[in-house]
Amino acid sequence: MKRITILIAFFSVLTLNGQTFKISDFKFESIFGTTLKEPDNIYCLLGTGFFMTPRSENSDSLIYAWIGNHPNAIVVPISSMRPIDPTKPESKMIYCLVIEGNDTLNNYLIKNGCFPGATMMRHETWKEMKSWEKKLYKKTGGKKSEVNAKVYISKESYKIFIEQIKSAEIYAQENKIGIWKTKK
């Protein structure tokens, strides 16, 4: 009952802009999705740190199976970074949730040990960055305009989502699933 209440609250405050897409409009290759409705954008099931993250051998097959078993799922943008293509300044990398009913693909991946839970963290906007992060960014030659992160999900929804991710990772660790098989 608690989970249903949490999910009702989650969906009631989910997005700031109300934009969602049907999973049937997407083609996913591993963690990346594309849609003809936004051909310059790339959607990603993982947030920060996904390039070098550990992943289980079965992560792609679990992604495809989940999508196949959830044909009415929706894709919900969480945050974006841009540009991903310098020749297309409006192109974005969009971190997204994939949801059907009370199930999210993102949570499913963490619970099955496909990725560490930290990969579900969204990018911070310049305004959200701590002063030491801004200094580090500037030292590496970055400019405020290069951060260009945009958030689409409410703080309340994001907090609920991250709490679910934490629980899913604990479950995977305790049960030694996926990447946690040999970790202590």
N, C-alpha and C positions, 0 to 999 in steps of 0.2 A: 504493500500500500504506500509506503514511504517513497519508493521509486516512482510510482505513478504520480504522486503529488509533486515530486521534484521535476519530473518531465513535463507536467502541465505548466508549472512555473517557468520551466526552461523555454517552452514553446511560446508562452505568452509574452516573454520579453526578449525573444531571440535576436531579431535583427533591428538595426537602426534604420535601414532603408527599405525593409520588407522584400528585398530581392532574393528570390530562390529560383532554382532551375530544376527541371526533370532530369533524372539520371539517364533516361532514354535519349536525351539530347547530347549525351557525352560519349566519348570514346576514351577509356582509360587504358594506358600502357603503364603497368606497374603503379607507382604512386602519382603519376601525372595524367591529367585529363584535359581534353580539348573539346570544344563545341563549335559548330559552324556559326552559332549565333554571336560568338565573340572570337573570331579566328586568330586575333593577335595576342590573346591571353592564354596563359597556361595555368591550370588549376592543379593544386598539389594537396595530397592528403596529409602531409606533414608540414609543420611550421618551421621553426628555426632549427638549424643544425642537421638538416636531412642529407646533405651531400656526403658526409663521411660517417654517418651513423651505422652502428651494427644493425644487421637485419637477419631475420631467420630465413632459411632456405625456402620455406613454403609461403613467404609473404605474398608474392604475386598470385599464386594459386588461391590463397585465401581471399584476396581482393576480388578476383574474378568470380569466385564462387559466391561471395557475399552479394555482389552486385547482381548476379544471376538469380539469386534467391530473394531479392528485394526490388522487383521491377517498378515499384511505385515510389522508390526513394527520391528524395530531393537533395540537391546540392546547395549548400548555404555558405556564402562567402564569410570568412572570419576577418581576414585582413589581406592587404595587398602591398606589394613593393613594385616600384616601376622606375625607369623602364627596364624591360628585360631584353629589348632589342633596340639598340641605338638608332636604327633607321626608322623605327616606329615608336615615337616618344610616348604614345598613349598605351603601349603594351604593358601588361602587368603579370606578375606572378601572384596568384591568388591562393592563399591558404584557405581550405574549405572543410566543412563538415559534410558528410553524406549520411542522411537520416531517413529512416522509415519507421513510423510508429514510435515505439520506445527503444529502438535500436539504432546505434550509430556505427558506421563502418570504422571510424577512427578508434572508438572505444574497443571494438571487437579486435582490431589489430594489436592494441596494447595488451588486452586480456589474453591473447593467444601468443604473447611474447615475440611478436614480429619486430617491434621497435621499442626503444626505451620511451617512457612517458614524456621525457623532456622534449622530444621532437614534436609534441603537440602544443608547445608554447608559441604564441604569435609574436611577430615582430613588434617592437615598440615604436611609437611615433617619436619625433624629436622632442616634443613637449613632455612625453612620459619618461624619457631617458634621464637617468641620474647625472649629475654634473660630471662625475668621474668618467662615465660612459661617453659623454659628449667630448671630453678632453681626449680620451683615447681615440675616438673617431676622427677628431681633427688632427691628431698627431700622425695618423696614417694617411693623411691627405684628403680625408672626407670633408664634404660640405653639407651644411644643414639641408640644402635642397636635394642632395643625393639620397638622404634617408627616405624621404617621400613615402613613408608608410601611411596607410589609411586603414581605419578600423571600421568594420561593418556590423559587429555584434555588440550587444550591450554588455556592460561590465558584469551585471548580474548573471546573464546567460553564460558568459565566459567563465566566471567563477564556478558555477555549477558544473560546467563541462570539465574544467580542470580537476575538480574534486572527484568526478567519475573516473578520470584518467589516472589519478593517484591510486584509487581503489583497484583499478584494473591492473596497474603495474604491480602492486603488492600481491595480488592474486597470482599473477604470472611468476613472480619471483618465488613466492612460497611453494608453488606447485612445480617449479623448475621447468617452465614451458618455454619453447623457442630459444631466444638468445640467453635465457636464464638457466638453461639445462646444466651448464658447467660452472656457472657463477655461484659465488657463495653470498 
